Amino acid sequence: MTEVKKLVLGALQVNTYIAIASDTKEAVVVDPSDSPKRIIAALEECGATLKAILLTHGHFDHTGAAGELKMFTGAPIYVHSHDAVMLNDMNRSYASMLPQAFHPCEADVLVKEGDVIAFGALRLTVMETPGHSGGSVIYVCDNVIFSGDTLFAGSVGRTDGWSGDAAVQAQSLAKIKALQGDYRVLPGHGGETTLLREKRENPFMIDDLYEL
């Protein structure tokens, strides 16, 4: 069983998740938004060692602490190749929209569909889900989906930013909808939900075609 700890960080209240292997206490951080010292303190509280920094996409509010976490811990940064350019680009990453410091960083590992990131009993499978951005991905771990801004409780991420595409997003949602069984869905913003609930109630999941 994988332990998951949630921190809500940054001006845009991003959900940053720490997933910890039950056997080795090796951990990954998904979307480190802000406050690297808080993230490190949470890791220490759990007795966990950070092995990887996983980004669901390249928007600044999900990557703000990635560079400092890498510097403090040596953990590499994982992101899809299509979004790697955003990590040091204020305009493409939305960072220019808010009057706060931008913390650029560089990717170490470029993920793609079907990649498995494993540390001890912790195994996360990459699923490409472009739409919110060209390189949006979700990470599937046991019965948990770290959905970033691809899928929220009752909604989905906007598609009007750089490399966003509503039609492509619809295809990604159909791909997620095709997953069998139920999952905890841990999104980038807001409360958690389940895949079955979203299949029943989320208008973007119910209809195969939609307009934003």
Contacts in CASP RR format, 6 or more apart in sequence:
PFRMAT RR
TARGET T0000
AUTHOR 0000-0000-0000
METHOD contacts of the structure
MODEL  1
MTEVKKLVLGALQVNTYIAIASDTKEAVVVDPSDSPKRIIAALEECGATL
KAILLTHGHFDHTGAAGELKMFTGAPIYVHSHDAVMLNDMNRSYASMLPQ
AFHPCEADVLVKEGDVIAFGALRLTVMETPGHSGGSVIYVCDNVIFSGDT
LFAGSVGRTDGWSGDAAVQAQSLAKIKALQGDYRVLPGHGGETTLLREKR
ENPFMIDDLYEL
1 22 0 8 1.000
1 142 0 8 1.000
2 19 0 8 1.000
2 20 0 8 1.000
2 21 0 8 1.000
2 22 0 8 1.000
2 121 0 8 1.000
2 122 0 8 1.000
2 141 0 8 1.000
2 142 0 8 1.000
2 144 0 8 1.000
3 19 0 8 1.000
3 20 0 8 1.000
3 22 0 8 1.000
3 46 0 8 1.000
4 17 0 8 1.000
4 18 0 8 1.000
4 19 0 8 1.000
4 20 0 8 1.000
4 144 0 8 1.000
4 186 0 8 1.000
5 17 0 8 1.000
5 18 0 8 1.000
5 20 0 8 1.000
5 42 0 8 1.000
5 46 0 8 1.000
6 15 0 8 1.000
6 16 0 8 1.000
6 17 0 8 1.000
6 18 0 8 1.000
6 186 0 8 1.000
7 15 0 8 1.000
7 16 0 8 1.000
7 17 0 8 1.000
7 18 0 8 1.000
7 35 0 8 1.000
7 38 0 8 1.000
7 39 0 8 1.000
7 42 0 8 1.000
8 14 0 8 1.000
8 15 0 8 1.000
8 16 0 8 1.000
9 16 0 8 1.000
9 32 0 8 1.000
9 33 0 8 1.000
9 34 0 8 1.000
9 35 0 8 1.000
9 38 0 8 1.000
9 39 0 8 1.000
9 65 0 8 1.000
10 33 0 8 1.000
10 34 0 8 1.000
10 35 0 8 1.000
10 61 0 8 1.000
11 34 0 8 1.000
11 61 0 8 1.000
11 98 0 8 1.000
11 100 0 8 1.000
12 33 0 8 1.000
12 61 0 8 1.000
12 189 0 8 1.000
13 189 0 8 1.000
13 190 0 8 1.000
14 31 0 8 1.000
14 33 0 8 1.000
14 34 0 8 1.000
14 61 0 8 1.000
14 62 0 8 1.000
14 188 0 8 1.000
14 189 0 8 1.000
15 31 0 8 1.000
15 148 0 8 1.000
15 186 0 8 1.000
15 187 0 8 1.000
15 188 0 8 1.000
15 189 0 8 1.000
15 190 0 8 1.000
15 191 0 8 1.000
16 29 0 8 1.000
16 30 0 8 1.000
16 31 0 8 1.000
16 32 0 8 1.000
16 33 0 8 1.000
16 34 0 8 1.000
16 39 0 8 1.000
16 65 0 8 1.000
17 29 0 8 1.000
17 30 0 8 1.000
17 31 0 8 1.000
17 146 0 8 1.000
17 186 0 8 1.000
18 27 0 8 1.000
18 28 0 8 1.000
18 29 0 8 1.000
18 30 0 8 1.000
18 39 0 8 1.000
18 42 0 8 1.000
18 43 0 8 1.000
18 46 0 8 1.000
18 48 0 8 1.000
19 27 0 8 1.000
19 28 0 8 1.000
19 30 0 8 1.000
19 122 0 8 1.000
19 124 0 8 1.000
19 141 0 8 1.000
19 144 0 8 1.000
19 146 0 8 1.000
20 26 0 8 1.000
20 27 0 8 1.000
20 46 0 8 1.000
20 48 0 8 1.000
20 122 0 8 1.000
21 27 0 8 1.000
21 119 0 8 1.000
21 120 0 8 1.000
21 121 0 8 1.000
21 122 0 8 1.000
22 121 0 8 1.000
22 122 0 8 1.000
23 120 0 8 1.000
23 121 0 8 1.000
24 119 0 8 1.000
24 120 0 8 1.000
24 121 0 8 1.000
24 122 0 8 1.000
25 46 0 8 1.000
25 47 0 8 1.000
25 48 0 8 1.000
25 49 0 8 1.000
26 48 0 8 1.000
26 49 0 8 1.000
26 51 0 8 1.000
26 119 0 8 1.000
26 120 0 8 1.000
26 122 0 8 1.000
27 43 0 8 1.000
27 46 0 8 1.000
27 48 0 8 1.000
27 49 0 8 1.000
27 50 0 8 1.000
27 51 0 8 1.000
27 119 0 8 1.000
27 122 0 8 1.000
28 50 0 8 1.000
28 51 0 8 1.000
28 52 0 8 1.000
28 53 0 8 1.000
28 54 0 8 1.000
28 117 0 8 1.000
28 119 0 8 1.000
28 122 0 8 1.000
28 124 0 8 1.000
29 39 0 8 1.000
29 43 0 8 1.000
29 50 0 8 1.000
29 52 0 8 1.000
29 53 0 8 1.000
29 54 0 8 1.000
29 69 0 8 1.000
29 75 0 8 1.000
30 54 0 8 1.000
30 55 0 8 1.000
30 56 0 8 1.000
30 139 0 8 1.000
30 146 0 8 1.000
30 148 0 8 1.000
31 54 0 8 1.000
31 55 0 8 1.000
31 56 0 8 1.000
31 62 0 8 1.000
31 63 0 8 1.000
31 146 0 8 1.000
31 148 0 8 1.000
31 188 0 8 1.000
32 39 0 8 1.000
32 53 0 8 1.000
32 62 0 8 1.000
32 63 0 8 1.000
32 64 0 8 1.000
32 65 0 8 1.000
32 66 0 8 1.000
32 69 0 8 1.000
33 61 0 8 1.000
33 62 0 8 1.000
33 63 0 8 1.000
33 64 0 8 1.000
33 65 0 8 1.000
34 64 0 8 1.000
34 65 0 8 1.000
35 65 0 8 1.000
36 65 0 8 1.000
36 67 0 8 1.000
36 68 0 8 1.000
36 69 0 8 1.000
36 72 0 8 1.000
39 65 0 8 1.000
39 69 0 8 1.000
40 50 0 8 1.000
40 69 0 8 1.000
40 72 0 8 1.000
40 73 0 8 1.000
43 49 0 8 1.000
43 50 0 8 1.000
50 69 0 8 1.000
50 73 0 8 1.000
50 74 0 8 1.000
50 75 0 8 1.000
51 75 0 8 1.000
51 119 0 8 1.000
52 75 0 8 1.000
52 76 0 8 1.000
52 78 0 8 1.000
52 109 0 8 1.000
52 117 0 8 1.000
52 119 0 8 1.000
53 66 0 8 1.000
53 67 0 8 1.000
53 69 0 8 1.000
53 70 0 8 1.000
53 75 0 8 1.000
53 76 0 8 1.000
53 77 0 8 1.000
53 78 0 8 1.000
54 78 0 8 1.000
54 111 0 8 1.000
54 117 0 8 1.000
54 124 0 8 1.000
54 139 0 8 1.000
54 146 0 8 1.000
55 62 0 8 1.000
55 63 0 8 1.000
55 66 0 8 1.000
55 77 0 8 1.000
55 78 0 8 1.000
55 79 0 8 1.000
55 83 0 8 1.000
55 87 0 8 1.000
56 62 0 8 1.000
56 136 0 8 1.000
56 137 0 8 1.000
56 138 0 8 1.000
56 139 0 8 1.000
56 146 0 8 1.000
56 147 0 8 1.000
56 148 0 8 1.000
56 149 0 8 1.000
56 150 0 8 1.000
56 188 0 8 1.000
57 79 0 8 1.000
57 80 0 8 1.000
57 83 0 8 1.000
57 86 0 8 1.000
57 132 0 8 1.000
57 133 0 8 1.000
57 134 0 8 1.000
57 135 0 8 1.000
57 136 0 8 1.000
57 137 0 8 1.000
57 148 0 8 1.000
57 149 0 8 1.000
58 79 0 8 1.000
58 83 0 8 1.000
58 86 0 8 1.000
58 87 0 8 1.000
58 93 0 8 1.000
58 133 0 8 1.000
58 135 0 8 1.000
59 86 0 8 1.000
59 93 0 8 1.000
59 94 0 8 1.000
59 133 0 8 1.000
59 149 0 8 1.000
60 86 0 8 1.000
60 90 0 8 1.000
60 93 0 8 1.000
60 94 0 8 1.000
60 95 0 8 1.000
60 102 0 8 1.000
60 103 0 8 1.000
61 94 0 8 1.000
62 148 0 8 1.000
62 149 0 8 1.000
62 188 0 8 1.000
63 86 0 8 1.000
63 87 0 8 1.000
63 93 0 8 1.000
63 103 0 8 1.000
63 105 0 8 1.000
64 103 0 8 1.000
64 105 0 8 1.000
65 103 0 8 1.000
66 77 0 8 1.000
66 87 0 8 1.000
66 103 0 8 1.000
66 105 0 8 1.000
67 77 0 8 1.000
67 103 0 8 1.000
67 105 0 8 1.000
68 103 0 8 1.000
69 75 0 8 1.000
70 76 0 8 1.000
70 77 0 8 1.000
70 105 0 8 1.000
70 108 0 8 1.000
76 108 0 8 1.000
76 109 0 8 1.000
77 87 0 8 1.000
77 105 0 8 1.000
77 106 0 8 1.000
77 107 0 8 1.000
77 108 0 8 1.000
77 109 0 8 1.000
78 107 0 8 1.000
78 108 0 8 1.000
78 109 0 8 1.000
78 110 0 8 1.000
78 111 0 8 1.000
78 117 0 8 1.000
79 87 0 8 1.000
79 107 0 8 1.000
79 109 0 8 1.000
79 110 0 8 1.000
79 111 0 8 1.000
79 135 0 8 1.000
80 110 0 8 1.000
80 111 0 8 1.000
80 112 0 8 1.000
80 128 0 8 1.000
80 134 0 8 1.000
80 135 0 8 1.000
80 136 0 8 1.000
80 137 0 8 1.000
81 110 0 8 1.000
81 112 0 8 1.000
81 135 0 8 1.000
82 130 0 8 1.000
82 133 0 8 1.000
82 134 0 8 1.000
82 135 0 8 1.000
82 163 0 8 1.000
83 133 0 8 1.000
83 134 0 8 1.000
83 135 0 8 1.000
83 136 0 8 1.000
83 163 0 8 1.000
84 107 0 8 1.000
84 110 0 8 1.000
85 92 0 8 1.000
86 92 0 8 1.000
86 93 0 8 1.000
86 133 0 8 1.000
86 162 0 8 1.000
87 93 0 8 1.000
87 104 0 8 1.000
87 105 0 8 1.000
87 106 0 8 1.000
87 107 0 8 1.000
88 104 0 8 1.000
88 105 0 8 1.000
88 106 0 8 1.000
89 104 0 8 1.000
90 96 0 8 1.000
90 102 0 8 1.000
91 162 0 8 1.000
92 162 0 8 1.000
92 163 0 8 1.000
93 102 0 8 1.000
94 161 0 8 1.000
95 102 0 8 1.000
96 102 0 8 1.000
111 117 0 8 1.000
111 126 0 8 1.000
111 137 0 8 1.000
112 126 0 8 1.000
112 128 0 8 1.000
113 126 0 8 1.000
113 127 0 8 1.000
113 128 0 8 1.000
114 125 0 8 1.000
114 126 0 8 1.000
114 127 0 8 1.000
115 125 0 8 1.000
115 126 0 8 1.000
116 123 0 8 1.000
116 124 0 8 1.000
116 125 0 8 1.000
116 126 0 8 1.000
117 123 0 8 1.000
117 124 0 8 1.000
117 125 0 8 1.000
117 126 0 8 1.000
117 139 0 8 1.000
118 124 0 8 1.000
122 141 0 8 1.000
123 141 0 8 1.000
123 142 0 8 1.000
124 139 0 8 1.000
124 140 0 8 1.000
124 141 0 8 1.000
124 146 0 8 1.000
125 139 0 8 1.000
125 140 0 8 1.000
125 141 0 8 1.000
126 137 0 8 1.000
126 138 0 8 1.000
126 139 0 8 1.000
127 137 0 8 1.000
127 138 0 8 1.000
127 139 0 8 1.000
127 140 0 8 1.000
127 175 0 8 1.000
127 176 0 8 1.000
128 135 0 8 1.000
128 136 0 8 1.000
128 137 0 8 1.000
128 172 0 8 1.000
129 136 0 8 1.000
129 137 0 8 1.000
129 138 0 8 1.000
129 147 0 8 1.000
129 150 0 8 1.000
129 151 0 8 1.000
129 172 0 8 1.000
129 173 0 8 1.000
129 175 0 8 1.000
129 176 0 8 1.000
130 136 0 8 1.000
130 163 0 8 1.000
130 164 0 8 1.000
130 165 0 8 1.000
130 168 0 8 1.000
130 169 0 8 1.000
130 172 0 8 1.000
131 150 0 8 1.000
131 159 0 8 1.000
131 163 0 8 1.000
131 164 0 8 1.000
131 165 0 8 1.000
131 166 0 8 1.000
131 168 0 8 1.000
131 169 0 8 1.000
131 172 0 8 1.000
132 149 0 8 1.000
132 150 0 8 1.000
132 156 0 8 1.000
132 157 0 8 1.000
132 158 0 8 1.000
132 159 0 8 1.000
132 164 0 8 1.000
132 169 0 8 1.000
133 149 0 8 1.000
133 161 0 8 1.000
133 162 0 8 1.000
133 163 0 8 1.000
133 164 0 8 1.000
134 163 0 8 1.000
134 164 0 8 1.000
134 165 0 8 1.000
134 168 0 8 1.000
135 163 0 8 1.000
136 148 0 8 1.000
136 149 0 8 1.000
136 150 0 8 1.000
136 172 0 8 1.000
138 145 0 8 1.000
138 146 0 8 1.000
138 147 0 8 1.000
138 148 0 8 1.000
138 150 0 8 1.000
138 151 0 8 1.000
138 176 0 8 1.000
139 145 0 8 1.000
139 146 0 8 1.000
140 146 0 8 1.000
140 179 0 8 1.000
140 183 0 8 1.000
143 182 0 8 1.000
143 183 0 8 1.000
143 184 0 8 1.000
144 183 0 8 1.000
144 184 0 8 1.000
144 186 0 8 1.000
145 151 0 8 1.000
145 176 0 8 1.000
145 183 0 8 1.000
145 184 0 8 1.000
145 185 0 8 1.000
145 186 0 8 1.000
145 195 0 8 1.000
146 186 0 8 1.000
147 176 0 8 1.000
147 185 0 8 1.000
147 186 0 8 1.000
147 187 0 8 1.000
147 188 0 8 1.000
148 187 0 8 1.000
148 188 0 8 1.000
149 156 0 8 1.000
149 157 0 8 1.000
149 158 0 8 1.000
149 187 0 8 1.000
149 188 0 8 1.000
149 189 0 8 1.000
150 156 0 8 1.000
150 157 0 8 1.000
150 169 0 8 1.000
150 172 0 8 1.000
150 173 0 8 1.000
150 176 0 8 1.000
151 157 0 8 1.000
151 173 0 8 1.000
151 176 0 8 1.000
151 185 0 8 1.000
151 187 0 8 1.000
151 198 0 8 1.000
151 202 0 8 1.000
151 205 0 8 1.000
152 187 0 8 1.000
152 188 0 8 1.000
152 189 0 8 1.000
152 190 0 8 1.000
152 193 0 8 1.000
153 185 0 8 1.000
153 187 0 8 1.000
153 190 0 8 1.000
153 191 0 8 1.000
153 192 0 8 1.000
153 193 0 8 1.000
153 197 0 8 1.000
153 198 0 8 1.000
153 202 0 8 1.000
154 193 0 8 1.000
154 198 0 8 1.000
154 201 0 8 1.000
154 202 0 8 1.000
154 203 0 8 1.000
154 204 0 8 1.000
155 202 0 8 1.000
155 204 0 8 1.000
156 169 0 8 1.000
156 173 0 8 1.000
156 202 0 8 1.000
156 204 0 8 1.000
157 169 0 8 1.000
158 212 0 8 1.000
159 165 0 8 1.000
159 166 0 8 1.000
159 169 0 8 1.000
159 212 0 8 1.000
160 212 0 8 1.000
166 210 0 8 1.000
166 211 0 8 1.000
166 212 0 8 1.000
170 204 0 8 1.000
170 208 0 8 1.000
170 209 0 8 1.000
170 210 0 8 1.000
173 204 0 8 1.000
173 205 0 8 1.000
174 208 0 8 1.000
176 195 0 8 1.000
176 205 0 8 1.000
177 199 0 8 1.000
177 205 0 8 1.000
179 195 0 8 1.000
181 195 0 8 1.000
181 196 0 8 1.000
182 194 0 8 1.000
182 195 0 8 1.000
182 196 0 8 1.000
183 194 0 8 1.000
183 195 0 8 1.000
184 192 0 8 1.000
184 194 0 8 1.000
185 192 0 8 1.000
185 193 0 8 1.000
185 194 0 8 1.000
185 195 0 8 1.000
185 198 0 8 1.000
186 192 0 8 1.000
187 193 0 8 1.000
198 205 0 8 1.000
199 205 0 8 1.000
199 206 0 8 1.000
200 206 0 8 1.000
203 210 0 8 1.000
204 210 0 8 1.000
END
